[in-house]
Amino acid sequence: MEKFVENLIEAEKILQTADHMVYVTFPLIKDKRLLLKILQEIKRAVAICINSILQYEYLFKRINLYKEPKANFRIFLEKCAPIYSITKEEVALILELFDFVEKHKESPFEFIKDGKVVILSNGLKPRILTLEKTKEFLLTAKNILKKTKEIFLKKF
């Protein structure tokens, strides 16, 4: 049981750091590449929350887990998200966040234009990351962490 709590504490620390970077460090430095680092950290915190939820539900035999991460993520979306009151909008933002990070990893080219980070895919299709979008991802991650903590703390 302690592993779930440890994971949530780790996710909370990551989000506190990301929050500080968004609201304090970024306005001082104004380096748009910092947004990409913040985005990766937010994704890491969300992934920790999702993994904790999956492990917790598996422990109580409410779900089955597989070696395929995509199958486990599908189980999270279909079975766990409703239990944890994770809305369709939050799920959509999680998927968008994961997609942004994936596109960043695969991107052959990124640049900064008009205060925004432009990530080009292999097909040169642009994805644009703004400070406002980063804040939206951060808020969603905080909400997911809060909802996860509420469910876990009720059980302990």
C-alpha positions as CSV (number, residue, x, y, z in Angstrom):
1,M,0.0,0.0,0.0
2,E,2.8,2.4,0.8
3,K,4.0,2.3,-2.9
4,F,0.9,4.0,-4.0
5,V,1.4,6.8,-1.5
6,E,5.1,7.1,-2.4
7,N,4.1,7.5,-6.1
8,L,1.6,10.2,-5.3
9,I,4.1,12.1,-3.2
10,E,6.6,11.9,-6.1
11,A,3.9,13.1,-8.6
12,E,3.0,15.9,-6.2
13,K,6.7,17.0,-6.0
14,I,7.0,16.9,-9.8
15,L,3.9,19.1,-10.2
16,Q,5.1,21.5,-7.5
17,T,8.3,21.9,-9.4
18,A,6.5,22.3,-12.7
19,D,4.2,24.9,-11.2
20,H,7.2,26.9,-9.9
21,M,8.8,26.7,-13.3
22,V,5.6,27.9,-15.1
23,Y,4.8,30.8,-12.7
24,V,8.2,31.9,-11.4
25,T,11.1,30.6,-13.4
26,F,9.6,30.9,-16.9
27,P,8.6,34.6,-16.5
28,L,12.1,35.5,-15.3
29,I,14.0,33.5,-17.9
30,K,11.5,33.7,-20.8
31,D,13.2,30.7,-22.6
32,K,10.5,28.9,-24.6
33,R,12.5,25.7,-24.6
34,L,11.8,25.6,-20.8
35,L,8.1,25.0,-21.8
36,L,9.2,21.7,-23.4
37,K,10.9,20.6,-20.2
38,I,7.9,21.6,-18.1
39,L,5.7,19.6,-20.5
40,Q,7.8,16.5,-20.1
41,E,7.6,16.8,-16.3
42,I,3.8,17.2,-16.3
43,K,3.5,14.1,-18.5
44,R,5.7,12.2,-16.1
45,A,3.5,13.2,-13.1
46,V,0.4,12.2,-15.0
47,A,1.9,8.9,-16.0
48,I,2.8,8.2,-12.3
49,C,-0.8,8.9,-11.3
50,I,-2.2,6.6,-14.0
51,N,0.3,3.8,-13.1
52,S,-0.7,4.2,-9.4
53,I,-4.4,4.0,-10.2
54,L,-3.8,0.9,-12.4
55,Q,-1.7,-0.9,-9.8
56,Y,-4.2,0.0,-7.0
57,E,-7.1,-1.3,-9.0
58,Y,-5.2,-4.4,-10.0
59,L,-4.3,-5.1,-6.4
60,F,-8.0,-5.2,-5.4
61,K,-8.7,-7.4,-8.5
62,R,-11.0,-4.9,-10.2
63,I,-9.0,-4.9,-13.4
64,N,-6.4,-7.1,-15.2
65,L,-3.1,-5.7,-16.4
66,Y,-1.2,-6.7,-19.5
67,K,2.4,-6.3,-20.7
68,E,1.2,-4.0,-23.5
69,P,1.1,-0.4,-22.2
70,K,-1.5,0.7,-24.7
71,A,-3.9,-2.0,-23.5
72,N,-3.3,-0.9,-19.9
73,F,-4.0,2.7,-20.9
74,R,-7.2,1.7,-22.6
75,I,-8.3,-0.1,-19.4
76,F,-7.5,3.1,-17.5
77,L,-9.6,5.1,-19.9
78,E,-12.6,2.7,-19.9
79,K,-12.7,1.4,-16.3
80,C,-10.6,3.6,-14.0
81,A,-11.2,7.1,-15.2
82,P,-15.0,7.0,-14.5
83,I,-14.3,5.6,-10.9
84,Y,-11.9,8.5,-10.2
85,S,-14.2,11.1,-11.7
86,I,-11.7,12.0,-14.5
87,T,-13.8,13.8,-17.0
88,K,-13.8,13.3,-20.8
89,E,-12.2,16.8,-21.1
90,E,-9.4,15.8,-18.8
91,V,-8.9,12.5,-20.7
92,A,-8.7,14.5,-23.9
93,L,-6.1,16.8,-22.4
94,I,-4.1,13.8,-21.1
95,L,-4.1,12.3,-24.6
96,E,-3.1,15.7,-26.1
97,L,-0.3,16.1,-23.5
98,F,1.0,12.6,-24.3
99,D,0.8,13.4,-28.0
100,F,2.7,16.7,-27.6
101,V,5.5,14.9,-25.7
102,E,5.7,12.1,-28.3
103,K,5.8,14.6,-31.2
104,H,8.6,16.5,-29.4
105,K,10.6,13.3,-29.0
106,E,10.1,12.4,-32.7
107,S,10.5,15.9,-34.0
108,P,13.4,16.5,-36.4
109,F,13.0,20.2,-36.0
110,E,11.6,22.7,-33.4
111,F,11.8,26.5,-33.4
112,I,10.4,29.5,-31.5
113,K,8.2,31.9,-33.3
114,D,6.1,34.8,-31.9
115,G,6.6,33.5,-28.4
116,K,5.5,30.0,-29.1
117,V,7.3,26.7,-29.5
118,V,6.6,25.1,-32.9
119,I,7.2,21.4,-33.1
120,L,7.4,20.0,-36.6
121,S,6.6,16.3,-37.2
122,N,8.3,14.1,-39.8
123,G,5.6,15.2,-42.3
124,L,6.4,18.9,-41.3
125,K,3.0,19.2,-39.7
126,P,3.3,21.9,-37.0
127,R,2.2,21.5,-33.3
128,I,2.2,24.8,-31.4
129,L,2.9,24.9,-27.7
130,T,2.1,28.1,-25.7
131,L,2.4,29.1,-22.1
132,E,-1.4,29.1,-21.8
133,K,-1.6,25.5,-23.1
134,T,1.2,24.5,-20.7
135,K,-0.8,26.0,-17.8
136,E,-3.9,24.1,-19.0
137,F,-1.9,20.8,-18.9
138,L,-0.6,21.7,-15.4
139,L,-4.0,22.4,-14.1
140,T,-5.4,19.1,-15.5
141,A,-2.5,17.2,-14.0
142,K,-3.1,18.8,-10.6
143,N,-6.8,17.9,-10.8
144,I,-6.0,14.2,-11.6
145,L,-3.5,14.1,-8.7
146,K,-6.1,15.6,-6.4
147,K,-8.8,13.1,-7.5
148,T,-6.4,10.2,-7.1
149,K,-5.4,11.3,-3.6
150,E,-9.0,11.6,-2.6
151,I,-9.8,8.0,-3.6
152,F,-6.6,6.6,-2.1
153,L,-7.0,8.5,1.2
154,K,-10.6,7.2,1.6
155,K,-9.3,3.7,1.5
156,F,-6.5,4.1,4.1
